Structures are given as structure tokens and as C-alpha cells.
Amino acid sequence: MYQALVSFNGWTFIAQICNLLLQMYLFKRFLFEPVKKIIAQRQSEVGELYSAAEEARQTAEHDKAAYSEKLLTANEEASRIVRTATERAGQQGEEILRGAQAQAQALLRKADDDIARERVKAMNEIKNDISQMALDIAEKVVEKEIRPEDHKALIEEFIASVGDDA
């Protein structure tokens, strides 16, 4: 029995060789070729993934640079806006101050004018009172009624003399 396993039979050997070649052909045709195609396809997919990843990395770097540039520009713009707003606020403050000073000057001029008018009015009232007193004194001294023309002349003369003293 062990001898049958070790014995050499030519036709069996040739059949085994043909069987081996047929199996090799079938494996190559139906197993290795599809596996090679699948491996090639996977390599191509991996290559595409690597190229897509590299492209995404480059795009991300480009976007990052653009974002950094926009952020820098935005910071500069914000600084410029703050400077402009500060300058405008300063100018408006100065304008308000100038307006208040002008208004204060106008009020002072008006007050001075009012004081001058009141002074003139007071002087006129004092002149009228003094002229009336002078007339009363003159009537008592003279003991007679003064004519209106004389009265007017006396008043004007007295006012002129009082006006020169003031």
C-alpha cells in the first residue's frame, strides 16, 4: 500500500501535470487577473485619494493665506474706522465748544446791550425826576406858575448841565 503511493506511473504523471497546468491557467484567468484588476483599481483609488488630499491641502493653505490676508485687512480697516470715528468725535466736540463759546459771547453782548439800554433808561428817568424836582423848587422860589415854554427851556438847560456832569 505504501508502495502504490511511491510508485511512478507515466500516464498518471502526465495527467497530473496537465491537471496542474489547467489549474494554473484557471487560477490565473479567474483568480489572479481579477485580483490584479482589483489591486490596480485600489491603487488607482488610493492615488486619486492622495492627489485629492494634496489638492485639498493646497486649497486649505491657499484659503488660510487668503483668510489671514482678509483678517489683516479687516484689522487695518477696523483701526482706520476707529481713528476716523475718534477724529470725527474730536471735531464735533470742538465744533460744539466753538458754538457754545459763540453763544456765550452773543449772550454777553446782549447782556451788555441790555445794561447799556437800562443805563440810558435810568439816566433819562433820573433826568426827568431831577427836572421835576428842579421845577418844583423853582416854582416855590418864584412862587408863580412857569409857562410851558419856559418850563421846557429850563428842563433842557438843566438836563444839558446834568448830562455834562455825568
C-alpha positions, 0 to 999 in steps of 0.5 A, a space after each residue: 500500500 505504501 508502495 502504490 503511493 511511491 510508485 511512478 506511473 507515466 500516464 498518471 504523471 502526465 495527467 497530473 501535470 496537465 491537471 496542474 497546468 489547467 489549474 494554473 491557467 484557471 487560477 490565473 484567468 479567474 483568480 489572479 487577473 481579477 485580483 490584479 484588476 482589483 489591486 490596480 483599481 485600489 491603487 488607482 483609488 488610493 492615488 486619486 485619494 492622495 492627489 485629492 488630499 494634496 489638492 485639498 491641502 493646497 486649497 486649505 493653505 491657499 484659503 488660510 493665506 487668503 483668510 489671514 490676508 482678509 483678517 489683516 485687512 479687516 484689522 487695518 480697516 477696523 483701526 482706520 474706522 476707529 481713528 476716523 470715528 475718534 477724529 470725527 468725535 474730536 471735531 464735533 466736540 470742538 465744533 460744539 465748544 466753538 458754538 457754545 463759546 459763540 453763544 456765550 459771547 452773543 449772550 454777553 453782548 446782549 447782556 451788555 446791550 441790555 445794561 447799556 439800554 437800562 443805563 440810558 433808561 435810568 439816566 433819562 428817568 433820573 433826568 426827568 425826576 431831577 427836572 421835576 424836582 428842579 421845577 418844583 423848587 423853582 416854582 416855590 422860589 418864584 412862587 408863580 406858575 412857569 409857562 410851558 415854554 419856559 418850563 421846557 427851556 429850563 428842563 433842557 438847560 438843566 438836563 444839558 448841565 446834568 448830562 455834562 456832569 455825568 
